[in-house]
Amino acid sequence: MSIAEKYFKKQLSSDEFRRSFLEEKVKLDIEYKLEELKRDIQIHKSPEELIKKVDSIEKYVMSA
């Protein structure tokens, strides 16, 4: 295990760090999913496929 991994694991023991880390991860995940949806819209994917993506994002947001 590298020094960085040990440090990260130690930081995860802090509730504040863990909460902040997870919030940022969720934000980045949503941002990525929205960019992917935007690309799909630009290339004119079918409405059914776009709705599936929106539903997927909605489920992710509700679970976060």
Contact map, one row per residue, 1 for C-alpha under 8 A:
1110110000000000000000000000000000000000000000000000000000000000
1111110000000000000000000000000000000000000000000000000000000000
1111111000000000000000000000000000000000000000000000000000000000
0111111100000000000000000000000000000000000000000000000000000000
1111111110000000000000000000000000000000000000000000000000000000
1111111111000000000000000000000000000000000000000000000000000000
0011111111100000000000000000000000000000000000000000000000000000
0001111111110000000000000000000000000000000000000000000000000000
0000111111111000000000000000000000000000000000000000000000000000
0000011111111100000000000000000000000000000000000000000000000000
0000001111111100110000000000000000000000000000000000000000000000
0000000111111110110000000000000000000000000000000000000000000000
0000000011111110110000000000000000000000000000000000000000000000
0000000001111111110000000000000000000000000000000000000000000000
0000000000011111111000000000000000000000000000000000000000000000
0000000000000111111100000000000000000000000000000000000000000000
0000000000111111111110000000000000000000000000000000000000000000
0000000000111111111111000000000000000000000000000000000000000000
0000000000000011111111100000000000000000000000000000000000000000
0000000000000001111111110000000000000000000000000000000000000000
0000000000000000111111111000000000000000000000000000000000000000
0000000000000000011111111100000000000000000000000000000000000000
0000000000000000001111111110000000000000000000000000000000000000
0000000000000000000111111111000000000000000000000000000000000000
0000000000000000000011111111100000000000000000000000000000000000
0000000000000000000001111111110000000000000000000000000000000001
0000000000000000000000111111111000000000000000000000000000000000
0000000000000000000000011111111100000000000000000000000000000000
0000000000000000000000001111111110000000000000000000000000000000
0000000000000000000000000111111111000000000000000000000010001000
0000000000000000000000000011111111100000000000000000000000000000
0000000000000000000000000001111111110000000000000000000000000000
0000000000000000000000000000111111111000000000000000000010000000
0000000000000000000000000000011111111100000000000000000010000000
0000000000000000000000000000001111111110000000000000000000000000
0000000000000000000000000000000111111111000000000000000000000000
0000000000000000000000000000000011111111100000000100110000000000
0000000000000000000000000000000001111111110000000000000000000000
0000000000000000000000000000000000111111111000000000000000000000
0000000000000000000000000000000000011111111110000100000000000000
0000000000000000000000000000000000001111111110000100000000000000
0000000000000000000000000000000000000111111110000000000000000000
0000000000000000000000000000000000000011111110000000000000000000
0000000000000000000000000000000000000001111111000000000000000000
0000000000000000000000000000000000000001111111101100000000000000
0000000000000000000000000000000000000000000111111100000000000000
0000000000000000000000000000000000000000000011111110000000000000
0000000000000000000000000000000000000000000001111111000000000000
0000000000000000000000000000000000000000000011111111100000000000
0000000000000000000000000000000000001001100011111111110000000000
0000000000000000000000000000000000000000000000111111111000000000
0000000000000000000000000000000000000000000000011111111100000000
0000000000000000000000000000000000001000000000001111111110000000
0000000000000000000000000000000000001000000000000111111111000000
0000000000000000000000000000000000000000000000000011111111100000
0000000000000000000000000000000000000000000000000001111111110000
0000000000000000000000000000010011000000000000000000111111111000
0000000000000000000000000000000000000000000000000000011111111100
0000000000000000000000000000000000000000000000000000001111111110
0000000000000000000000000000000000000000000000000000000111111111
0000000000000000000000000000010000000000000000000000000011111111
0000000000000000000000000000000000000000000000000000000001111111
0000000000000000000000000000000000000000000000000000000000111111
0000000000000000000000000100000000000000000000000000000000011111
